[in-house]
Amino acid sequence: MKKPALPVTEDVRIESLRALNILDTPPEERFDRLTRIAKKSFDVPTALVSLIDEKRQWFKSSVGIEVNETPRDVSFCGHAILNDEIFIIRDARCDERFHDNPLVQGEPWIRFYAGYPLKALNGERLGTLCIIDYKPRNLNDKDAQILKDLGCMAERELSLAHITTHDDLTKINNRRGFMMLAQNNLDVCVQHGFPASLVYFDIDNFKSINVNYGHNEGDKILITIANMIQEIFHASDASARVGGDEFVVLLGNQDKTKSLESVTKLLDLISRYNANENNEYKISLSYGIIEYDPLKHNTIKSMLIEGDQLMHEDKNYKNNIVQIAINQNIAQQG
């Protein structure tokens, strides 16, 4: 068996794949529709939308196979992403790269394989739309064009997945993207008995900054906060801009105490930024931290609602402190 080689631009390819935030997300009808069409069009037992990360091929959509991933080392799709053209294996038993492959020697008994490489907008090949049969066969020019057409549809869906789940200004997840990714991350934590925490942030006095200094300055603040969140929190944590000046992070395998440590680092980073920039205004955040409780939180949405409430309590508390100070100052002057 021959393991698939790594593409020359593997680091960029992985970065492009990760940017989609699609790995390990639940099935979606728009991809399932394509694999159903492929299965019926080619009369094959199996059709997949397969994405290749560092160590595995993961199936965003699959018909005719029970598992949702296999090791990259034994994958046919790992070979398919090395070129732009459709990768065809007519009979895997007669190919030195695959004849002793465990997927050929055992379930799903692959004989025929044809995979169209799915490309990101930057041209990086992320995975395939592929069809598999347990008997040898060929792919004529007409069939090849149909597979390519379906692959192009899958590519458009991948591009749309990025556009519809990311915030155009800050380049991090939007609310829709967060709900998909965070719910999946929470499900994994629950399955393995790991703690999970959610932090809800709001930029203080953001409206007045926009009014007094302009929306360009406001956009600069939003981008700065998004970059800081990505710097402080782990890449595996789901982060997003969920409102005009509101951000949220779901931290997997971290309880409330650990999450507070990360929040403190973020606030320290903002303090250093304020000192270095020396703007007429100062950036500050109000926040609420929620630790997952199976008796209270059955979905990410319920955690978001509670986090939002705690954030507003923090903001109101700080506003009251400021108002008390103002009143005391007025009294002293009087």
N, C-alpha and C positions, 0 to 999 in steps of 0.2 A: 504494500500500500504506500502511496506517495502522499505525504501531507501537503496541503496547499501552501504555496509560498505567500509571503506578505507583499502587498502592493508597495511600490516605491514610495508612495505618499501616504503610508499607513497612518502616521500621526495626524495628518490633516483629515484623512478619511474618518478616523475615529472621532475627532473633534466635530466634524460635520454631522456624524450620526448622533452624537451626544446632544448636539444643539437642537435636534428635533424633539427631544424629551419624549420619545415614543416607545423606547424599550420598556418592556414589562407593563405596558398599559393594557387595559381590558380590550377584548375584541370589539371591532367597529364594523357596522354593516357595510360601509363604503368599501372596505377591503374584502370582507367576506363575500360581497357580491361578485367581485372580480375572480376570486378563487372558485366560486360556484360556476361561473361562466366558463372558466378555463377547464374545469373538470368535465363539464358537459360538452364543450366544443371539441375537445380532443379525445373524449371517451377514455379517460384515464382514472385510476382509482384515487390518485392523490394530486392536489395542487396546493401551492404554498406561496405566501408572501414572506420571504425569509430575510432577516437583517443580521449582518455579521458584526459582532463586536470583538473584543480582544480574544476571547476564549471560546465562544460558542456561536452557533447560528440559532437565532430566536425567531419564532414564527408569529408575526403579527396576525396572520390569518392562515388557517389550515383546514383542509377537508381531506378525509381519508387517512388521517394519522392521529394517534391519541396524544403523543407527547407534544410539549410546546417549545422544546429546544433540544439540540444535540451538540456534542463537542465540535468545535471548529475543525479540529484535526482530521475528523472523519467526514467532514461535510463535502458534498459536491458543489454547493454554492460558494464555498471558499475558493474553489478553482474558477468558478464562473465570473467572479468579480475582478479577475486579473486582466480581462479584456472587455472591449465595448460590445462585441458581437455576441449573439446567442451561443451559449455553450451546450453542445449536444454530445451525449454518450448513447450510442445505439444499443450496445450490449456491454454492460459493465463487467461481465465475466471475461470478456476478451480484451479488456483494457488494463495494462500493467499498473496504472495508477489506482485502480479500484477493484480488481478481481478478488483481492483478499480483504476488502473493506468490510467491517462488521455489519454495515447497512446493506451489503450485498450478500454476505454469508448468512445473515439472519434478518429478522424483521427490520424494515418492511420489504426485504427481498428485492432491492432495486436492480432493475435491468436497464431500463431506458430512463434517461434524464435529459431535460431541455430547460435551460434557465436563461431568462433575459436579465442582464445586469441593470439594476435600478440606480439611477444617478441622481445626486443632489443637484441643486441649482449651480453649484460651483464645479460640477462635472465629476465629483468623487463618487465612486461606485459603492453603495451602501449595502446592497443585498441583491436579491433576485425575486422575480415572479417566475416560478418554475412548475413544471409538470413532471410526474413520475409514474412509471408503469412497472409492473412486475414481470413483464415479458418484453423481449427485444422488439424494437420498431424503429421507424425513421421519421424524419420531419421534412416534408416537402416545402417548396418555396411559399406556397399559399398558406400552409400552416404556420410557417415561420413568421409571416407577416401578421397573422392573427395574434400570435404570441407577443410579437413586438408591440402591436396596438394595445393589447391588454397591459403590457409592461409600461407603456407610456401613460396609460390611465393611472396605474399605480404610482408612477412618479409624480403626477399632478396631485394625487391625494396626499402624498408625503409632503409636497411643497405647501399644500393648503393646510396640512396639519400644523406646520410651523407658523404659517401666517395667522391662522385663527387661534393659536394658543400662546402667542407671544405679543408683548407690548412693543409697539413700533418705536417708541421713544427710548425706553431704557434697555430694550433687547432681552429682558427677562420674561418669565411667564406672565400672562395676564390671568384674570380670574378663571376663565375656562380651562386654560392649561393647568393652573394650580389644582383645580377641583379634580381633574383627571389623574394627575401625577400624585398628588398628596393622598387621595383616597387609596390608590394602589399601594403607596408606601405605608400608610396606616394599616392596611390589611395584612401586609407582610409582618409588621411589628406585632399585630394581634396574633397572627398565626404562630409566631415563634416566641411569644411571651415577652417581647421587648417593650420597654417604656417608650412613650412618644410624647412630645410637647409641641404646642403651637404658640408662636409669638406674633401678636398683631401690633403693628406700628402705625403711627400717624405723625406727620410733620407738623410741629407746632407753628401757629401763626402763618401758615403757608399762603392763605388768601391775602393777607396784608402785604406780604413780600411781593406777590404778583402785582398788587395794586400800586405799590410804592416804587418797585424796581423793574417792573415789566415781566412779561411772560417768558422772555428769553432767559432771564435770570432764574425764574421759577423752573424752567426746563432743565437748566444747569444743575439745580439742587436735586431734582428728581433723578437725573442720571448719576449724580455723585452718590446719593444714598443707595441706589441700586448697585453701583460698583462696590461700595463699602460692604453691603450685605453679602455680595458674592465673595468678597475677600475674607470676611470673618467666618461665615458659615461654610460647612462642608459642601462639596459639589453634589454629594448624595442627598443633601437636604433640599426639599422642595421650597423654592422661594418665588415670590410673585409681587407684582404691583396690581392690587385688586381694586383700586379706586384712584381718584385724582391724586391724592397725597397719602394714600394708605398702602402699606406693604405687609406681607405676611410670610412667615417661614414655618414649615413643619420640620421638626428635628426628630429623626428616627433614632431609636436606642438612646435617648437622652431624657432624663427626668427633669423636673422643674428646676432643681438646683443647678444641674449642669447647663441648662438652657440660660439661666440667669447669668452664668459666667460668660457665655457667648454674648449676651446682650450688653453686659458691662464692657466687654472689649469693643463692641460697636460704639457705645457711647463715648468711650475714651478716644477712639479713632475720630469721632466727630469733634470732640473738644480740641484735639490737635489740629484738625482741619480749620476750625474757627480761629485758632491762634495764628496759624500760618497765613491764612487768607486775609485776615484783618479787614473783613467786610464790615459795612455799617450795620448789618444784621448778623445774628447768630443762629445757626441751625440747631434745633433740638427736637427730640422725639418723645412722644408719649407712647406707652406700650402696655399690653396686657399679656400675661403668660398663662397658658392653660396646659395642665398635664392630662393626658388621656385617662379617662375613667370609664370603664365599660358599663357602669351603671348609669352614667349620665350622657355619654357620647356614643351614639350609634353610627354617626357619619361625620365626615369632615365639616359639613355645614353646621352641625351643632357646636363643634369646637370653634368655628369662625364666629358664630353669634356670641358665644360666651367671651371669646377673646376681644371682640369689638366692644362689648360692655365693659370689660375691665380696663381697656385702653381709655374709654371715655371717663371712667372713674378717675384714672390717673391724670387725665387732662384737666378735669374739673377741680381736682385737688390742687394742682399747680396753679390754676387760674385763681382759686380762692386765696392761696398763699400770696400771690401777686396783689390781689385786691386788698387784702388785709394790710400789706406793706404800704400800699398807696394811701389807704385811709389813715394809717398811723402817721405817715409823712405829712398829710394834710392837717391832721390834728396838731402835730408838733409846730407846724408853721403858723397855725392859727393861734 
